[in-house]
Amino acid sequence: MTTVAAVEFVIDELDRRLLHALQIDGRAAFSAIAAALGVSDRTIARRYARLRSVGVVRVIGGIDPTALGGTTWFLRVRCAPAAAVPVAEALARRADTSWVSLHSGGSEISCTVRTENENDSEALLLAKLPRTPRVEGVTAHSVLHVFYGDSDNLIAKLGALNADEAALLRPSSVPYRPGPVRLDDGDRKLLAALADDGRTSVEQLAAVTGWSPTTVRRRMTELRERRVLYLDIDIDWRQVGLGIRTLFWISVSPAHLEQADAALAEHPEIAFAAATTGRRTCTRPQYALISGSCITI
């Protein structure tokens, strides 16, 4: 997905606390957030509406393709500078592509792509990219295992909420129910609506899917128990003072993978760590990925 350019304004401490609360539970009621933060419901609703309207934060419902027998791929696409923006926009429009961003002076795109089966993976580079000779090269790395964090887990590391406040907002753990999952048309409509806005009301979701509100609640619970659906936040990191997002590559021998992961997870600027296929993959503050098949750091 692409981050909406936000209007310049000051993010204050209450905004940071609200962002942290949404990272803990993206669908927490405003009344619950207000109680934890010690302010009124109206204040939280107003603050969230302001942050949402200018593109600072958006709650999203993500899909873990491994629960469906699929794979998450990390792609790097090298383009002629003039082609990078239209290629990135074309990728961002796809329902199975996320976290699209430009790097290397606007000549390289990085993104993640979700495939739901082996056939999708085989067609990944042929069908997912716009057909243009200005795409100069592509590398793809399959994500094997996520060790730590979520896309904007750095918000939690900033510690805007203390332990007691965070505990008030942390939802009860969702029990894992293993087994095959089949998505029907209603499920896909539900997941698409949550991908656009993870705080979409149950009543609106019922209208989109044609289900009753009770069925919507039950199916969302089932999809979370099966680890198909998860909640996350998409933030404009520039507006919350997180600085420049730097993409750099680390190579780690398989024998030292867990040790390297543990060290990165403790670092205050690292929000995500995962093992991937391929000779090389990347690490960056706020997005750290470690290769499981490389030899040197």
C-alpha positions as CSV (number, residue, x, y, z in Angstrom):
1,M,0.0,0.0,0.0
2,T,1.1,3.6,-0.4
3,T,1.2,6.2,2.4
4,V,-0.9,9.2,1.8
5,A,1.0,12.5,1.9
6,A,0.1,14.1,5.2
7,V,-0.5,17.8,5.9
8,E,2.3,19.1,8.1
9,F,1.2,19.5,11.7
10,V,2.6,18.7,15.1
11,I,2.1,15.2,16.6
12,D,1.9,15.6,20.3
13,E,2.2,13.1,23.2
14,L,-1.5,12.2,23.2
15,D,-1.3,11.4,19.5
16,R,1.7,9.1,20.1
17,R,-0.2,7.4,22.9
18,L,-3.2,6.9,20.6
19,L,-1.0,5.4,17.9
20,H,0.5,3.0,20.5
21,A,-3.0,2.0,21.6
22,L,-4.0,1.3,18.0
23,Q,-0.9,-0.8,17.5
24,I,-1.9,-2.9,20.5
25,D,-5.5,-3.4,19.3
26,G,-6.6,-1.7,16.1
27,R,-10.3,-2.3,16.7
28,A,-10.3,-1.3,20.4
29,A,-13.4,0.9,21.2
30,F,-12.7,4.6,21.6
31,S,-14.2,4.3,25.1
32,A,-11.6,1.6,26.0
33,I,-8.7,3.7,24.6
34,A,-10.0,6.8,26.4
35,A,-10.2,5.0,29.7
36,A,-6.6,3.7,29.3
37,L,-5.3,7.2,28.3
38,G,-7.3,9.1,30.9
39,V,-9.2,11.4,28.5
40,S,-12.7,11.6,27.1
41,D,-14.2,9.3,24.4
42,R,-14.9,12.4,22.3
43,T,-11.2,13.5,22.5
44,I,-10.0,10.1,21.2
45,A,-12.6,10.0,18.4
46,R,-11.6,13.5,17.3
47,R,-7.9,12.8,17.5
48,Y,-8.2,9.6,15.5
49,A,-10.4,11.3,12.9
50,R,-7.8,14.0,12.4
51,L,-4.9,11.6,12.1
52,R,-6.8,9.3,9.8
53,S,-8.0,12.2,7.5
54,V,-4.6,13.5,6.8
55,G,-3.0,10.1,6.3
56,V,-0.9,9.8,9.4
57,V,-2.5,6.5,10.5
58,R,-4.7,3.8,9.1
59,V,-5.8,0.6,10.8
60,I,-5.6,-2.3,8.3
61,G,-6.7,-5.9,8.3
62,G,-3.9,-8.0,6.9
63,I,-3.9,-11.6,5.6
64,D,-1.3,-14.2,6.5
65,P,-1.0,-16.3,3.3
66,T,0.7,-19.2,5.2
67,A,-2.6,-20.0,6.8
68,L,-4.0,-20.5,3.3
69,G,-1.1,-22.6,2.1
70,G,0.6,-19.6,0.4
71,T,3.7,-17.5,0.8
72,T,4.8,-13.9,1.4
73,W,7.4,-12.7,-1.0
74,F,9.7,-9.7,-0.6
75,L,10.3,-8.0,-4.0
76,R,12.9,-5.5,-5.1
77,V,12.2,-4.0,-8.5
78,R,14.8,-1.9,-10.3
79,C,13.4,0.6,-12.7
80,A,14.4,3.5,-14.9
81,P,13.7,6.6,-12.7
82,A,10.8,7.8,-14.9
83,A,9.1,4.4,-14.6
84,A,9.4,3.9,-10.8
85,V,6.3,5.9,-9.8
86,P,3.8,4.3,-12.3
87,V,5.2,0.8,-11.6
88,A,4.9,1.4,-7.8
89,E,1.3,2.7,-8.3
90,A,0.4,-0.3,-10.4
91,L,1.7,-2.6,-7.7
92,A,-0.1,-0.7,-4.9
93,R,-3.4,-1.1,-6.7
94,R,-3.2,-4.9,-6.5
95,A,-5.1,-6.5,-3.6
96,D,-2.3,-9.0,-3.0
97,T,0.6,-6.4,-2.9
98,S,1.5,-4.3,0.2
99,W,4.0,-2.0,1.7
100,V,5.1,-0.5,-1.6
101,S,7.8,2.1,-1.3
102,L,10.6,3.8,-3.3
103,H,14.3,3.6,-2.5
104,S,17.7,4.4,-4.1
105,G,16.8,7.9,-5.2
106,G,13.5,6.7,-6.7
107,S,14.9,4.0,-9.0
108,E,14.1,1.0,-6.9
109,I,10.8,-0.3,-5.5
110,S,10.4,-2.6,-2.6
111,C,7.1,-4.4,-1.7
112,T,5.6,-7.5,-0.3
113,V,3.4,-9.8,-2.3
114,R,1.0,-12.4,-1.0
115,T,0.5,-15.6,-2.9
116,E,-2.2,-18.1,-1.9
117,N,-0.9,-21.2,-3.7
118,E,2.1,-22.6,-5.6
119,N,0.7,-21.6,-9.0
120,D,0.5,-18.0,-7.8
121,S,4.2,-18.2,-6.7
122,E,5.3,-19.5,-10.1
123,A,3.5,-16.7,-11.9
124,L,4.7,-14.0,-9.5
125,L,7.2,-12.2,-11.7
126,L,5.2,-12.6,-14.9
127,A,1.8,-11.5,-13.8
128,K,2.3,-9.2,-10.8
129,L,4.5,-6.6,-12.6
130,P,3.4,-4.1,-15.2
131,R,4.7,-5.0,-18.6
132,T,7.3,-2.3,-19.4
133,P,10.9,-2.5,-20.7
134,R,11.8,0.1,-18.1
135,V,11.7,-2.5,-15.4
136,E,15.4,-3.3,-15.4
137,G,15.5,-6.2,-12.9
138,V,13.7,-8.0,-10.1
139,T,14.8,-10.0,-7.1
140,A,12.3,-12.0,-5.0
141,H,12.8,-13.6,-1.6
142,S,10.3,-15.9,0.0
143,V,9.7,-15.2,3.7
144,L,10.3,-18.4,5.6
145,H,9.7,-17.3,9.2
146,V,8.9,-14.1,11.0
147,F,10.9,-13.8,14.2
148,Y,9.9,-10.5,15.5
149,G,7.5,-7.6,15.1
150,D,5.0,-6.1,12.8
151,S,5.3,-3.4,10.1
152,D,5.1,-0.5,12.5
153,N,6.1,-2.3,15.7
154,L,8.5,0.6,16.3
155,I,5.6,2.6,17.7
156,A,5.4,0.1,20.6
157,K,9.2,0.3,21.1
158,L,8.9,4.1,21.6
159,G,7.0,3.3,24.8
160,A,4.3,6.0,24.6
161,L,2.2,3.9,27.0
162,N,3.4,2.4,30.2
163,A,3.0,-1.3,31.0
164,D,-0.3,-0.8,33.0
165,E,-1.9,1.3,30.2
166,A,-0.8,-1.2,27.6
167,A,-2.2,-4.1,29.6
168,L,-5.7,-2.4,29.7
169,L,-5.8,-2.4,25.9
170,R,-4.2,-5.7,25.1
171,P,-6.9,-8.1,23.9
172,S,-7.2,-11.5,25.2
173,S,-5.0,-14.0,23.3
174,V,-6.8,-15.5,20.4
175,P,-6.5,-19.3,20.6
176,Y,-4.9,-20.9,17.5
177,R,-7.1,-23.4,15.7
178,P,-4.9,-25.2,13.1
179,G,-6.4,-26.7,10.0
180,P,-7.1,-25.9,6.3
181,V,-9.0,-22.7,5.6
182,R,-11.2,-22.1,2.6
183,L,-12.3,-18.6,1.8
184,D,-15.6,-18.0,0.1
185,D,-16.9,-14.8,-1.7
186,G,-18.2,-13.4,1.6
187,D,-14.8,-13.9,3.3
188,R,-13.0,-12.2,0.5
189,K,-15.4,-9.2,0.7
190,L,-14.9,-9.1,4.4
191,L,-11.1,-9.2,4.2
192,A,-11.0,-6.6,1.4
193,A,-13.1,-4.2,3.5
194,L,-10.9,-4.7,6.5
195,A,-7.8,-4.2,4.3
196,D,-9.1,-0.8,3.3
197,D,-10.1,0.1,6.9
198,G,-9.5,-2.2,9.8
199,R,-12.0,-0.2,11.9
200,T,-14.9,-0.7,9.5
201,S,-18.0,-1.2,11.7
202,V,-19.7,-4.5,12.0
203,E,-22.8,-3.0,10.5
204,Q,-20.9,-1.8,7.4
205,L,-19.2,-5.2,7.1
206,A,-22.6,-6.8,7.3
207,A,-23.8,-4.6,4.4
208,V,-20.7,-5.4,2.3
209,T,-20.8,-9.2,2.8
210,G,-24.6,-9.7,3.0
211,W,-24.2,-11.4,6.3
212,S,-25.8,-10.6,9.6
213,P,-23.8,-8.7,12.2
214,T,-23.6,-11.9,14.3
215,T,-22.2,-13.8,11.4
216,V,-19.6,-11.0,10.7
217,R,-18.4,-11.1,14.3
218,R,-18.2,-14.9,14.4
219,R,-16.3,-15.1,11.1
220,M,-13.8,-12.4,12.1
221,T,-13.1,-14.4,15.2
222,E,-12.7,-17.6,13.2
223,L,-10.3,-16.0,10.7
224,R,-8.2,-14.6,13.6
225,E,-8.2,-17.9,15.3
226,R,-6.9,-19.6,12.1
227,R,-4.3,-16.8,11.8
228,V,-5.7,-15.7,8.4
229,L,-6.6,-12.2,9.6
230,Y,-4.4,-9.9,11.7
231,L,-4.7,-6.2,12.6
232,D,-1.9,-3.7,12.0
233,I,-1.4,0.0,11.5
234,D,0.0,1.9,8.5
235,I,1.6,5.1,9.6
236,D,3.3,8.1,7.9
237,W,6.5,7.7,9.8
238,R,7.7,11.1,8.8
239,Q,5.0,12.7,10.8
240,V,5.8,10.9,14.1
241,G,9.5,11.8,14.0
242,L,11.0,8.4,13.2
243,G,13.5,9.9,10.8
244,I,14.8,8.4,7.5
245,R,13.9,4.8,6.7
246,T,17.2,3.2,5.5
247,L,17.3,0.0,3.6
248,F,20.5,-2.0,4.0
249,W,21.4,-5.7,3.5
250,I,22.8,-8.1,6.0
251,S,24.1,-11.6,5.3
252,V,24.0,-14.2,8.2
253,S,25.1,-17.8,8.2
254,P,22.2,-20.2,9.1
255,A,24.0,-21.3,12.3
256,H,23.9,-17.8,13.7
257,L,20.5,-16.8,12.4
258,E,18.6,-17.0,15.8
259,Q,21.5,-15.2,17.6
260,A,21.4,-12.4,15.1
261,D,17.7,-12.1,15.3
262,A,17.7,-11.8,19.1
263,A,20.3,-9.1,18.9
264,L,18.3,-7.1,16.3
265,A,15.0,-7.6,18.2
266,E,16.5,-5.8,21.2
267,H,17.7,-2.8,19.1
268,P,15.3,0.2,19.6
269,E,15.3,1.0,15.8
270,I,14.4,-2.5,14.5
271,A,10.7,-3.4,14.2
272,F,10.7,-6.5,12.1
273,A,12.9,-9.6,11.6
274,A,12.3,-12.6,9.4
275,A,14.3,-15.4,7.7
276,T,14.0,-15.5,3.9
277,T,15.2,-17.5,1.0
278,G,17.8,-16.2,-1.4
279,R,21.5,-15.3,-1.3
280,R,20.8,-11.9,0.1
281,T,18.0,-10.0,1.7
282,C,17.7,-6.7,3.5
283,T,17.6,-5.1,6.9
284,R,16.6,-1.6,7.8
285,P,15.6,0.4,10.9
286,Q,11.8,-0.1,11.1
287,Y,12.0,-3.0,8.6
288,A,14.7,-5.6,9.4
289,L,14.9,-8.9,7.4
290,I,17.7,-11.4,7.8
291,S,18.7,-14.0,5.2
292,G,18.9,-17.6,6.3
293,S,21.2,-18.6,3.5
294,C,24.0,-16.1,3.5
295,I,27.5,-16.4,4.9
296,T,28.8,-13.0,6.0
297,I,27.5,-9.9,7.8
